[in-house]
Amino acid sequence: MGRTGRYFRTAANALLIIILVLAGLLAALFLLANRPAGGGRAEDIPGIGRYKVLVVLSDSMRPAFAAGDLVVIDTAAAEDEIKQGDIIAFRGSGKPGVPLVHRVAGTEEINGETFFYTRGDAGSTAAGELVRPPDVLGCYLFKVPYGGYLTRLVHTRAGFFMLVILPAVLAFLLEVKLLKRKDLKERLPWLERS
C-alpha cells in the first residue's frame, strides 16, 4: 500500500476515534439529562459541575426552543447579572421539583425585595410568574434541538442498543479488522504468532 493509502487510513482512524469520543460524551449527556430533577434545587438537576441539563416539556418558549429540546443552563450566574430578556431556569410555583425555563420580562420591587417577572415567549398575553432570586436555578446557555427525545430513546432497550451498544460493537469489530491486516503485522512483527 502506498504512502497516500496509509495517510488516508490514519486519517480515517483518527476520525473514527473522534466520532466515538463525541458519541460517548453525547450518550453520557443524554443519560444524565433523563435523571429526574429532585427537590427543585440546582444541585438536584443532572449535569456536570455548574452546567445542568433540562428537557423542555412544553412549547411555552417557542420559537426560542420547543418541547423535546435539551437545554443547558449555567448555575453559577449571579442574580445581579440577570437582566430583562435573559432566559432563566427557576423553581416554579406549579409542580414541585419541576424546573421552568422562561424569559425575564422585567423586574419588580416588592417590600424591598427584587423579583423577576418571567413568562414564556409563546404566550405574549398570558400571565407570567414572579420569581424570587433564590428560586433561580441558572441562566440559559444553549439548546440541543430534539435532544430530549434522544434522552428518552436512550432509556429504552432498543434505543440503548442502537445508540450505545451497536456503535461500541462496530468500533470493536473495526479495530479487530485493522489488527488482522497483513501490512499491520508486517510493521509490528510481535503481533504475529505462529
C-alpha positions in Angstrom: 0.0 0.0 0.0 1.3 3.4 -0.9 2.0 6.4 1.2 -1.3 8.0 0.3 -3.2 5.0 1.4 -1.5 4.9 4.7 -2.3 8.6 5.3 -5.9 8.0 4.3 -6.2 5.1 6.7 -4.6 7.0 9.5 -7.0 10.0 8.9 -10.0 7.6 8.8 -8.9 6.0 12.1 -8.5 9.4 13.7 -11.9 10.4 12.5 -13.4 7.2 13.9 -11.8 7.9 17.3 -13.1 11.5 17.3 -16.7 10.3 16.4 -16.6 7.6 19.1 -15.4 10.1 21.8 -18.2 12.5 20.8 -20.8 9.7 20.7 -19.7 8.7 24.2 -19.9 12.3 25.5 -23.4 12.7 24.0 -24.5 9.4 25.4 -23.3 10.5 28.9 -25.1 13.9 28.5 -28.3 12.2 27.4 -28.2 9.7 30.2 -27.6 12.5 32.7 -30.4 14.6 31.2 -33.1 12.0 31.8 -32.5 11.7 35.5 -35.3 13.3 37.4 -34.7 16.7 38.8 -35.2 16.1 42.5 -36.3 18.7 45.0 -36.0 21.7 42.8 -32.5 22.7 43.8 -29.8 23.4 41.3 -27.7 20.6 42.9 -30.5 18.1 42.1 -30.6 18.8 38.4 -28.4 16.4 36.4 -25.3 17.8 34.8 -21.6 18.3 35.1 -20.3 20.8 37.5 -22.1 24.1 37.2 -23.6 23.2 33.8 -27.0 21.5 34.2 -29.2 19.8 31.6 -33.0 20.1 31.4 -35.5 18.6 29.0 -38.1 21.1 27.7 -41.6 19.8 28.5 -43.8 22.4 26.8 -43.9 24.8 23.9 -44.2 27.9 26.1 -40.9 29.2 24.9 -41.4 28.8 21.1 -39.6 29.9 18.9 -36.5 30.0 21.2 -36.9 26.3 21.9 -39.6 23.7 21.8 -40.9 20.7 23.7 -38.4 17.9 23.4 -35.3 20.2 23.1 -32.4 19.7 25.6 -31.5 23.0 27.4 -28.1 23.6 29.1 -28.0 26.1 31.9 -25.2 27.7 33.9 -26.0 27.6 37.6 -23.1 30.0 38.5 -24.9 33.0 37.0 -25.1 35.8 39.6 -28.6 37.2 40.3 -27.4 40.8 39.9 -26.2 39.9 36.3 -29.7 38.8 35.2 -31.5 41.4 33.2 -34.6 41.8 31.1 -34.5 39.5 28.1 -32.4 36.8 29.7 -33.7 33.2 29.8 -33.6 31.6 33.3 -34.4 28.3 34.8 -36.3 28.5 38.1 -38.4 26.6 40.6 -42.0 27.2 39.5 -44.9 27.5 41.8 -46.8 24.8 39.9 -45.4 21.3 40.1 -42.8 21.0 42.9 -39.4 19.7 41.7 -40.1 20.5 38.0 -38.0 23.5 36.9 -39.4 26.0 34.5 -37.4 27.9 31.8 -38.8 31.3 30.8 -37.6 34.7 29.7 -37.2 37.6 32.2 -39.8 40.2 31.1 -38.9 42.7 33.8 -38.1 43.2 37.5 -40.4 44.2 40.3 -39.7 45.6 43.8 -42.0 44.2 46.5 -41.4 45.1 50.2 -37.7 45.9 49.4 -37.1 42.5 47.6 -36.5 42.3 43.9 -38.5 39.8 41.9 -38.0 38.7 38.3 -41.2 38.8 36.2 -41.0 35.9 33.8 -43.1 34.4 31.0 -42.8 32.2 28.0 -42.2 33.6 24.5 -45.2 31.8 23.0 -47.8 33.4 25.3 -47.5 37.1 24.8 -50.7 37.8 26.6 -50.5 35.0 29.2 -49.8 36.0 32.8 -46.2 35.4 33.8 -44.7 34.4 37.1 -42.9 36.4 39.8 -39.6 34.6 40.7 -37.5 35.3 43.8 -33.8 35.4 43.2 -33.2 32.4 45.5 -35.5 30.4 43.3 -33.4 31.0 40.2 -31.6 27.8 39.2 -29.5 29.2 36.4 -29.2 31.0 33.1 -29.8 29.5 29.7 -26.7 28.8 27.6 -27.7 26.8 24.6 -30.1 24.1 23.4 -29.8 20.8 21.6 -32.8 20.5 19.3 -34.7 17.3 19.8 -32.1 16.2 22.4 -34.8 15.5 24.9 -36.3 12.9 22.6 -32.9 11.2 22.3 -32.6 11.0 26.1 -35.9 9.2 26.3 -34.8 6.9 23.4 -31.5 6.0 25.2 -33.6 4.9 28.2 -35.5 2.2 26.2 -33.9 -1.1 25.4 -34.0 -0.6 21.7 -32.6 2.9 22.0 -29.8 1.9 24.3 -28.8 -0.9 22.0 -29.0 1.4 18.9 -27.1 4.4 20.4 -24.7 2.8 22.8 -24.1 -1.0 22.3 -24.2 -1.1 18.5 -21.6 1.7 18.0 -19.3 0.1 20.6 -19.5 -3.3 18.9 -18.9 -1.8 15.5 -15.9 0.1 16.8 -14.5 -3.1 18.3 -15.0 -5.0 15.1 -13.3 -2.3 13.0 -10.3 -2.4 15.4 -10.1 -6.2 15.1 -10.2 -6.0 11.3 -7.4 -3.4 11.4 -5.3 -5.7 13.7 -5.7 -8.6 11.3 -4.4 -6.7 8.2 -1.3 -8.2 6.8 0.6 -4.8 6.4 0.0 -4.1 10.1 1.5 -7.5 11.0 4.5 -6.7 8.8 5.0 -3.3 10.6 4.5 -4.9 14.0 6.1 -8.4 13.9 5.5 -9.0 17.6 1.7 -9.3 16.8 2.3 -12.3 14.5 2.2 -15.6 16.4 2.9 -18.8 14.6 
